[in-house]
């Protein structure tokens, strides 16, 4: 295996699987699978760091979902506004709309 451009025989022997938790209690985004560095002790600080990474991933996903929901709401509002403007335009020309 090559690590940082150098050949090494150290193999990854430990992985951590941490849930990526959504803001909504009924939904999880998935699981973050992390290969642990064999040169560092797997202590509480290491575990907390990985959990923080998982929270950052969850926050990024939550932000993207919120942005997408807002974009969808804006599209619906724009379509409704276009419909109202079109109705007004036709009404001014005495064209019946339903």
N, C-alpha and C positions, 0 to 999 in steps of 0.2 A: 504494500500500500504506500502511496506517496502523500505525505502531509507537508504543507508549506514548501513544496518543491524538493523535499528530501525523502529518500527511501527509508521506510521504517518497518519493523516487524511487529510493532505493537498493534494488537488487534482490539477492536472495540468489543467489550464483553458485556457491557451493561447498557440498557436502554431505559428511558422513562416514558411512560404514556400518561399524558396529562389531559384532562377534558378541556375543551375550548367552550366555555359556558356562555350562553346567550343572556341578554338582559331579561328575556322572558323565561319564567321558571319551567315552562312546559317544553322548551326547545333548547337543544345543545347544537353547536355548530359542527362538532366533530371531536377528534382526538389529535393532539400534537404528539408526535413520536420523535423523541430526541435521543441521539446516540451520545452517550456520556464520554467525556474525555478520559482516557485511561490514565492520564498523568495527574489528574486532580482527584482529591478525595470526594466521595459522594456524601457530603455532610449536609447539615441543615441549610447552610448558606447556598450551596449549589442547588438544592431542591427549591428553595425560595426563589432563586434566580429563574429557574425554569418555569415555575408557576407565574412569575411576573411576565415572562415572555408569552405564556399562554394567555394571560389577561390582555396583553397588548394586541395579540392576534384577534382575540374576541372583540376588543374595542374597535379595531379596524374593520372587522366584518359588520359590527353593529352600525358603525358610521356609514359604511357603504349601503347597507340595507335602508337606513333612514334617508339617505340621499336619494336612493332609487324610489322610495315611497313618495318623497316630496316631489320628485320629478314627475311621477305618474299623476299626482294630484294637480300639479301645474298644467299638465297636458289636458286633463279633463276640464279644468277651469277655462283654459284657452278655447277648447272646443265648444263649451257652453257659451262663452262670450261671442265666439264667431257665429253661432246659431242665432243668438239674440240680435246681433248686428245685421245679419242676413234677413231676419224676420222684419226688422225695422225698415231695412232698405226696400223689401218687397211691399210692405205696408204703405210706404210713401209713394210707391208706383201703383197702388191699388191692385196688387196681385194677392190672391187668397193663399194663405199658408195654413197648415194644420199642425 
